[in-house]
Amino acid sequence: MQASSPMLPPELERIIFEIAALARPTFIPRLMRTARRVKIWVEPLLYRSVFIPVIYLPDSYNIKGFPRFTVDQLLCKPPSFLQSTVKYMYLDREFDDLEELETLLRTCGGVHTLALFGAPRLRLQGLSSDLLPGLRRLSVDWASLFGHQSALVAHPLLHNLTHLEILSLEWSSRTQNLFADLAVLPHLTHFALNNLPYDYIQRFDALRIALRGNLQLSHVVLLSSNMDELRAAELLAEDIRFMCTDFENRTSPWTFGIDSGDDFWTLAEVFIAARRAGKVDRSMYIVPRGDESWRTGAVPGSSRSLSSDPSRHYGEFTWITRQFYGVERQSIERRRSTRVAGDALHGDDARVDNEGSE
């Protein structure tokens, strides 16, 4: 019996290529040249996470291995393709006007996670109210994009937010009301402050008072790379929904969330759950990044996202193939029955041939 060339089932082959693409997004253009079917499978993953940096950065600059794009490159793709594929967007460049930014956001209308930093001259008021209806997570330099008009939290763009991270929020008499105004957002449960001036951290009375009247918020996080600043937030430590942690810069929380699912939001959920359950001392509110000592007895989060750690990719591969095996079990059993029948007819030599052809 002539052995046929070994071939994986198309469904399993696709899973393997998708895992490879998610593990290293900058490698996707090479994978696309492997075969037409591979291009169909992995090209949408190339546009899953869009990073648009400032124009003057060198071509070699990427955020943690994510491919970089220009606005023109994106807008060359069919709008229907971008609507269905782009889910994460990181904008770190200046826009000449609101129309340019609005065109981009409207074309990529399926975005659910947005980091918007490089537009200091723009104001949110001018954006249309029907943009990004599925937006759930926003990281934004509030002072530059929103000025000090805290009433802008009522803008329809923010209506469906569940997670809001504000960077570089400067203190003024008008921003004192910002924390209280967060209650206007009907779905907001996670709120974070990042990269705050030291003198601002001293003024957390406004946030503490607002938290007492906002029971909808379940997780409040302070991000800082300065441990002295984290300790200065002790004023809020009595609130069981509050925690502090450190991240390298403003890009790392965004990339960790896409790459592994283990971002600071995930950390906050697990830590605060442990605090509520009495598995962590209620007086503990600072969790340095990478410190796992507090996790004793805590239940870790369960994420199905991929990590840059190859061992976790293998775990994901094992989990996915098990699902595939469950779906394809009948087909596999039929092939196994055919092999057994061939063994009975042709003896041990046929069995070796069949096993070698699988």
C-alpha positions, 0 to 999 in steps of 0.5 A: 500500500502506497503511503499518502503524503501526511496532511493535517486537517485544515481546521487544525492547520488553521489553528496552528497558523493563527497561534503563530500569528498571534504569538508574533504579529510582526511575522504575519506578513511572512506567513501570508506569503506561505499560501493563499489559504494562510493569507485568508486565515491570518491577514485579519489578525495583522489588523486586530491590533493597530498601532499608529505612532508619531510619524518621525519615529524610525521604521524599526520602532514597534510597541512590544512587537506589534506592527506599526501602521500609518493612517493611509495604509489603513484606509487603503483597506476596504471599510468592511474589512476594517470594521470586522477586524480592528479591535484594539487601536493605539494612536500616538500621533498628532492629527491635523484636525478632528475630521481626520481622526473621525474618519479613522475611528468611523472606518474602524468602527469595531474597535472595543479598546482604544488608547488615544494620546497624541492629539493635544490640540483636539477636543472631544466635543467636536467628534460625532456622537455615533462613533465606536458604539462598541467601545468598552475600554479607553486610555486617554490623556484627559488633560490634553484631549478633554481640557478640564471640562469634566462634563464631557464624560457624558459624551456618547462616545463614552456611554458604553465604557466599562474601563477608563484609564486617565493619564496625566490628569492635572489638578484644577478647580474644575477637575475636582468634580471629575470623580463625581461625574464618573457616575454619569457613565452607566456601565463604568466599573473599572477606573484607573489613574496613571502618571499623576503629578506628586502634588496631585496624589496628595489630594485624593480627598475628592476621589475618596468622597466620590467613591462613597457615592459611586457604588457602581465602580468595583475596581479603582487603580493607581498606576505609578512607577514611583513607590513613594507616590504609591505610598502617598495614596494610603488615604484610599487604602480603606476602600476595598475596591482600591489598589496601586501597582506599577507599570513601566510606561503608558504603553505597557498596560495596553500591550500586556492586555492584548498580548497575554490578557494579563494586564493591570485590570486583570491583576486588580480583579484578582487582587481585589477579589482576594481582598474581599475574600479575606485571603489578603490583608485588608490593609494591603493595597500596593502590589508591585508588578511581578510580586506573586507573594500575595497570591497564596490562596488566591484564585488566579484569573482565567484568560483564554488570550495568548501570551508571549511565553512559548510555554503558555502558547503550548498550553493554549495549543493543547486546549484548542486541539482538545476542543478540535478533537471533541468536534472531530471525534467522529471523523477520527474514529472513522479513520481509526476503524478503517486502519484497524480493518486494513490491519486485519486484511494485510497484517503487520506490514500494512499496520506499519504503512498506515501508521507511517502515513498518519 
